[in-house]
Structure formats: C-alpha cells, structure tokens
Amino acid sequence: MITAAPASTTYSFRFWMLCLSSFLFSASFNMIIPELPNFLTHLGGADYKGYIIGLFTLTAGLSRPFSGKLTDTVGRLPVMYFGVAVCILCSLLYPLLTTVFAFLLLRLIHGFSTGFTPTGEAAYIADIVPLERRGAAIGVFGLAGSLGLAAGPAIGGEFSRHFSLHALFYCSSAMALFSILVLVNLKETLPNPQKFKLGLLRIRKDEIFEPRVLPTFVVMLLTLSCYGAVLTVTPDFSQHLGIQNKGLFFTFYTVSSIGVRFLAGRASDRFGRVPILRVSTLMMAVSMVVLGLADSKAMFLGAAVLYGFGTGMNSPTLYAWAIDLSHPDRRGRAMATVYIALEAGIGIGAFASGWIYGNEIGAIPYVFWGAAALCFLAFLFVMLGKFQKRVEA
C-alpha cells in the first residue's frame, strides 16, 4: 500500500521539481492555442475551430483509463515521460502541415500528451504529500501548472508577433523537452512497478471508472465545460474587442488565481472541500454571465479576473477531494477518472461553443451564458448533495 509522506517533507526537492515540470509542460502545449485558429483558417478550415480543443481533449479523455492503469502498474514516471514525448513530437510536426485533415489528425494525436502526463503527476503528488496538508500542497502544485497555462498563451502571442509561427511551434517543443529533463533524477514512488507489456493495455470495465470519486467527476465535468468554451471563443472575442494579444484573457484569469489557489487549498484543509466548492462554482457562473455581457476591454478582462478567482478556488479543491475519496492503491485510476471528466468537459464545451458560435460574433454571449448555466448546476449539486467522508490513507 502507498502511504503519504510525513509532514516535514511536504515541500521537498522532488515536489518543487514536479512543480517546475508542470509549469514547463503546461506552457508548452498552451502557448500555441491562441494562434491555432488563424493557423487552421489559413489551411482552409475556418469552420472547424471548435475541433482545435475538442479533438485534443477527446484523445486525452479516451487515453485516461490506460494512463490510470499504467500509473498503478508500470509507475508514475514512465507515464509522465510518455506524455511529454508526445508533446515534443507533435509540436515539431505542426510546421509540416499543409491540409486541414492533417491538422485535425495531429490535434487528435497531441491529446495523448495531456492524457498521460497529468495522471502520473497527480498520483506522484498524492504519494509524497501528507494527508493533513494535501489541499495546500495541491494548491501550490496547481499554481505551477496554472502559471504555465497563463504564461504559455502570453509568451506564444508575443513570440509569434516578433518571430514566426513556425518558430513558436519549435519553442513549444523545446519547452516540453525541458519539462522532462528536470525529472530525470526523480525516484519512482510506486512500490514494485511492473515492466510494461501489451497485456496491460487491455482495460476491463471496472478499470475505466473509479466510483469513489463520482462527486468530483460531476463537478469537474460541469465546470470544465465552461473552460472549453473559453478556450474556443475568447481568441476571436479578444480580436473583436481590439485586443492585439489574444492570450491576454488567459494571463489575467490565471494571475488572479495565483494567491487564491494557495489560500483555497489551505481553507479546504481546514473547513472541508464542499464549502469551498459552493463558493467557487457560484463565482464561476457569475463570471460567465459578466463575460457574455462584456462590450469593452475593461469588462472583458474584469470577467477574466473573476473567472480566475473561481477556478483558483475550484481546481485545487476538486483534486484534493478526489484524492480524499480514492483508495490509496487505486490513485492512478481515481485521478484518471477525474481527468476523464476534465477532458470530457473541455471537449463538450469546445464542440458546443464552436457550433453555437459559428463564426458569428453576435452568438458569443449565448456561448458564455450556456457555460454559466452549467456552472450553476454544479453549484446546486454541491449545495444539495450528501457526500461520503474521505478515505484515510
């Protein structure tokens, strides 16, 4: 059985290395997002913008049962390494694309990167942090990834303006490479890991979903549909409002979540996960209503800040809640289940928002108000639901 580390090792060297790796990995695949709609348009695929995020998350979600099983059998580190390797390769291939079909196929393959690496990371973090400080530690770790998600689009937007789009893709690949180099000296935390064999890729029905984390699954699915909508339409909405850097929204919302993530993690350790989620889901719903009403740069970025506060509270609390509810010997499967909800939510949000948007700026408010409705459903779920206590590790 895997047990949590003693309190004195909460922020050990390997914890900080994992945070650094998460920052670099998140930045690597997110830095190209603001430029992909125009890239796809130049290839003749303007009508397929909703597929940019949707296909990526589809593969990520489908690969979760495999990454979860391999995390619990082969080990945390090999799963991380595989995801990063996919990210390195795919970023190198974007400049070679000449057709819409090839682009969509590569987005499908690229999704394997986030289908594997975050699953291994989450299980590794759960192994090395103590139970009583789990929320705070996940808040710090989540902050590192969020900083990468924020820095990526901002850096990518400026990089493509001053250099070239091809150079941006090469920079993305290099960033992913650095994310794996900082992990080379880390030790595996899974006791007695197995050697990989093809038989491990056979997934039984009971290995796809971990029922203990169903409440986390529901809230993650509803609230991340909102993020799928944001990823899909905010670049075009930014351009419509006269904002040159299409990654600016992501910077504002993530920076606003920096302090909130750490404080929310500590608060959830003290007061419980559910009370924090009640506040976060309602705040996210309000931010989407405001975003749908935005008609100026100030209101648009103000909604980004409010959204950052909501997601900054929501994300670390959800991950800590999932680990609380999961059995220590099935952490990989549990985190894979949660990430299935994450990818499915983003994918549903991306596909639905792309369909509603249809390249008509006037339809954007309806995209955000639909996202607000889903976040409000999540709020009602955590307000009215009765949930089991956490599993002691």
N, C-alpha and C positions, 0 to 999 in steps of 0.2 A: 504494500500500500504506500502511496505517496503522501507525505505529511508536509505541512507548511514549515518554513524556516522560522527560527526563533526571532523575536522582535528586533534584536540587535543587528540583524542582517537585512532589514527591510530595504535599505538603500545601499546595497553592496556594489562593488565594481561591475559585476555582471548585470545587475539591474540597470545601471547607467549606460552600459554598452548596448543593452537591448533597447533602451530609450533612444539612444543615438541612431541605432539601426532603423528603428521605426520611423524616426524623423526623415532620414535619407530615403527610405523606401517609399513613404507616403508622398514625399516631394517628387520622387522620380516619375511616378505614374500620373500624378495630378497636375504636373507642370504643363503637360501638353493639352489638357482638357479645353482651356479657353480658345485654343487655335484650331481644334479639330473640326468645329462646324464649318469654318471657312475652307479648311483643307478638303473636307468632304464636298462642299459646294463646288470648288474648283475641279473636282473629279467628275462633277455632274450629278452628285447625289444630294442635292438640297432638300429633297423630300424625305430623306432618311435620317435626319438629325436626331430623332428620338432613339435610333438604333445605336448611336455612339455609346451611350451609357447602358442602354438596355441589353445589348449583346454581351458587353463586358461583364455585367452583373449576372446574366443568365449562366454563363460558363462558371463564374465564381460560385454561384449558388449550387449548381449541379455537381461541382467538384468537392463540396463540403463534406459529404458523407465519407468520401475517400480520404480527404485530408484529416478528418477526425479519427478515422480508424488507424491510419498510418501514424498519427501523432501518439496514439495509445499503444502502438506495437513497435514500429521502427524507431520512433523517437521524435522529440520536438525539433531538434536542429536540422535533420535531413529534410523535414517538411518545409522549414523556413528557407533552406538553401534552394530547394526546387522552385519555389515561388519566385524568388529573386532572379534565378537563372532565366525563367520565362520572361520576366520583365526586361532583363538586359537584351535578350534576343529580339523581342518584339519591337522595342524602341529602335533598334538598328535597322529593322526591316521597313518601317514606315516610309523613309525616303525613296524606297524602290517601288512603291505602289503607283499604278497607273490606271486602275479601274475601281469602280465602286464596289464590285463584288470582292476584289482582293482586300480592300479596306475593311469591309464588314467581316470577312473571314479572319483577318488579323485581330480585329477587336474581339472576336469570339475567343481566339487563342489567348490573347492578352489577359483575359479574365481569369485564367488559371493562376496568375501571379497572386491576386488577392484572395483566391480560393484556398491557397495553401499557406502562405507566409503568416498572415494574421492568426490563423488557427494554432499554428505552432507557437507563436509569440504569446498568445493568451494563456495557453496551457503552461508554458515555461514560467510566466509571471506568477500564475497561481501556485506553482511548485515552490517558489523562492520567497514569497512574502507571508508574514504571519496573519492568521485569521483576524485578529483584533485591529489590524491596520490595513486590511485588504482594500477598503474603499479609498483610503488616502493614496495608497500605492498605485492603484489602478487609475486614480485621478491624475497622478504625475505621469504615468506611462501614457495615458490617453492624451495628455497635454503635448507630449513629444510628437505623437502621431498627428495631432491637430495642427501643431506648428508646421509640420511638413506639408499638410494639406493646404494650409494658408500660404506658406512661403512658395510652394510649387507654382500655383497659378500666377502669383505676383512676379516671381522670377521669370517664369515662362513668357508672360506677356511682354516684359521688358526685353528679354533675350531675343524674342522673335522680331521686335521692333528694331533693335540695333544690329542684329546679325542676320540670320536666315532661319527659315522654318526647318530646314534640314539640320542645321547646327543645333536647334532646340531638341530635336529627336536624339542626336548624339549626346547632348548634355544629359538628357533623361536617362539614357543607357549608362553613362558614367556614374550618375548619382546612385543608380541601382547597384552597380558594381561596388561602390564604396560601402553601401549598406550591408553587403555580405562580408567585406573584408574586416569590418570591426567585430565580427562574430567568430572569427576563426579560432580564437583561443578559449572560447566558452566551452564548458563541460556539459555533457548531456545530463538532464535531470531525471529521465525515465529510467527506473531500475531495470536492469536486464533487457535492454532493447533487442529486438529480433533483427535478423538480416532480411532485407527486402526480398520478396518473392511474389510472383504474379498472382498466386493464390490469395494474397492479401487484398487484391483489388476486387474480389468477389464480395459484394455487400449484401448481407441479409436484411430483411425488412426491419428487424429490431435494431439494426446498426445505423439506420438513416436518421432516426429522430430520438432524442432523449426526452421522455415525457416529464421528467422532473422540472425542466426549465420552460414548460409551456407558457406560464405567465410572462416570462421575459420575452419569449418568442412573439407573443401577441403584441406587446407594447413596441417591440423593435420593428415589427412588420409595419404597423400603422405609422409610426413616427418617421421611419426611414423612407416611406413613400414620398413624404414631404421633401426629403433631401434629393431624391431622384428628379423631382420637378424643378428644384432649384438648380441642379447641375445642368439640366437640359435647356432651360429658357432664359436664365439670367445673363448669359453672354450676349444674346440678341437684345434683351431688355436694356442691358447696360449701354449698348451701342445706340439704341433708340433714345436714351436719355442723354446722350452726348458724352458718355464716359469712355475715354480712349482705352484705358487699361481694363479689359474685360474680366480680369481676375480680381479687381478691387473689392467686389462684394465678398468674395471668399476671404480676403485678408481682413476686412472689418469684422465679419462674423466670427472668425476664428480667434482673432486677437481679443475680442470681447469675452471669449470663453476661457482665456488663459487662467486668470485668477479664480474664476467661478468653478472650473473643473477641480482644482485642488481643494477649495473650500467645500464644494458639494460632496466630494469623496469623504472628507472628514465628517461632514454633517450626517452623511448616510451611515457612517460607522456608529455615530452617537445616537441618532434619532430613528434610524431604520431606513430601508430603501424606499418603501412605498410612500411615506410622507414627502420625500424629495421628488419622487416621480409625479406626484399630484401637482406640484408647483411647476415642474419643468414642462409637462405635456400641455398644460394650460397656457404657459408662456409661449410655447412654440405655435399653438393655434392662433394666438393673438398676433404674433409676428407675421404669420402668413396673411392674415386679414389686412394688416398695415401694408405689406408688400404689394398686395393686389390693388390697394388704393394709391400707391406711390405714383406721383406725377412730376417729381423733381429728384435731383441727385441727393439732396439732403434727406428727403423722406425715404428714398431707396436705401441709402446707407444706414439710416436710423433703424429701419426694419432689419437690416443685416446685423446690427448690434444686438437688438432684442432677440433675434433668432440665435445669435451666439450665446447669449445668456441661457436660453432654453436648452440648447444642445449641450452646452458646457455642464449643465446640471444632469441632463438626461443620460448621456453616454457612459460616464464612469459608474453611475449608479446602476445602470442596467447590467453592465459587465460584472460588477461586484455581486449583484443579486443572482445572476446566473451561476456564478461560482459557489455562492452560498447554498443554492438549491441542488447543485450537482453532487454526485458521488465522486470522491477523490480518484477512484480507479477508472472513471469514465469522463474525466475532464475534457479530453480531446473531443469526444462525441458531443458532450454538452456544449462546448464552445462552437463546434461545427454547426450544431442546431441553431444556436443564436445567430451565427453568421449566415446561415441559410435565410433566416428572417431578414437580416440586413440586406443581403443581395436581392432577395425577392422583393423587398420593399422598394429599394432603389430602382430595380428593374421595372416594377409595376408603375412607379411614379414617372420614370423616364418614358416608357412606352405611352402611357396615358396622356402625359403632358404634351408629348410630341404630336399625338393625334388631336388633342384639343386645340393646341397652338396652331398647327397647320400653316406656319409662316405668316400668320396674321397677328400683328402686334395687339390689335384690339381684343384678341382672345386671351391674352396673358392673365388678366385679372381672374378669369374663371379657373385657370390652372392653379393659382395660388389659393383661391377660396376653396377649391376642392381639397387641396392639401390641408387647409385649416380644418375642414370637416373631419378628416382622418385623424388629425392630432387631437381633436376634441373627443372623438370616440375613444382614443387611448386614455384621455383624462377620465372619462366615465368608467372605463374598465378598472383603472386603479382606485377610483373613488368607491366603486360599488362591490369590487371583488373581495373574496376572502381567500387568503393565501397561506400555504404551509410555512412552517418555520424553516430556517436554514439547516442544512446538514452539517454537523460538526466534523471537521477534518482532523 
